[in-house]
């Protein structure tokens, strides 16, 4: 790779300028109310983010409820389409559930007959 003398001089100039900045630290001027605002921010850490936190605290349960409602609707819709005992049994087997629907119907029919 062929380098140009101008490029070399420019690189040397930038390196020297950077080294000068490191050797001579400069003080940074601040606004006259900087420390007052800093102290206030340290004493009240949630100032501006309080609104964001309240919105998130409301949206999280709402989203959870929506997700739960969609899941319930989906399970209901699946059972409505295929209400055969085999589909219900396969669902129960998948989630290790026990289906005792016949016992439930036996109890209700006994109560109705009495």
JOSUL-V151616 format. One record per pair of residues at least 12 apart in sequence whose C-alpha atoms are under 7 Angstrom apart, sorted by the first residue. I is the first residue (numbers start at 1). J is the second residue. D is the distance in whole Angstrom. If there is no record, write none. Layout:
i={I	I}
j={J	J}
d={D	D}
This chain:
none
